[in-house]
Amino acid sequence: ALDGAALGAVVAVAVPFIACFLPVAGRASISEAGARCRPGRLRNRGGNAMTATMTIAGVEVPRIGFGTLYVTRERGFGPAKPDAVALIREAVRLGVKVFDTADSYGNGAAESAVRDALHPYAGLLVATKGGFRHERPGQWVADGRPAHLRQALDASLKRLGVDCIDLYQLHQWDGETPVEET
């Protein structure tokens, strides 16, 4: 059974996503779908981490979010855990409104679990990331090439069941691809 203590072990403080915030539609988009998104805006509202809110892409959300890395087996590799959907739904019941996932978490399994648990995301913000390949347990390969990011974004859109991702983040710069190309 899920309880607040179990959930607390996997709830992440969403320090306001500012380091990697990428407004997909505010400039040249990296996907056809990006052209349909509204420009992203990030505004902070005061308070502590439990009461402060921020507005991302027109959605006001608490600064507390749920990171989905550990809903997959072997720390982000392999399929989602059997109770992943129930855990994500319990997070919503407890007031979580921001869910942070990535295409590399379980090679898409975490994004699929988020969709199974939450789609159509009414009143929620689902943020995802691209720019990592997860080829085997313990091996994370940064890949910021535009072609890889386009492929990652398109796959994330399909797995999450949306036409637009309000907050798409670069997981990590690869150190080779010029940032302005990424």
Helices and strands as residue ranges (DSSP letters): H 4-8, E 11-13, E 21-22, G 33-36, E 42-44, E 53-56, E 59-62, E 64-67, G 69-71, H 84-93, E 98-100, G 105-108, H 109-118, E 125-130, E 132-136, E 139-142, H 146-160, E 167-170
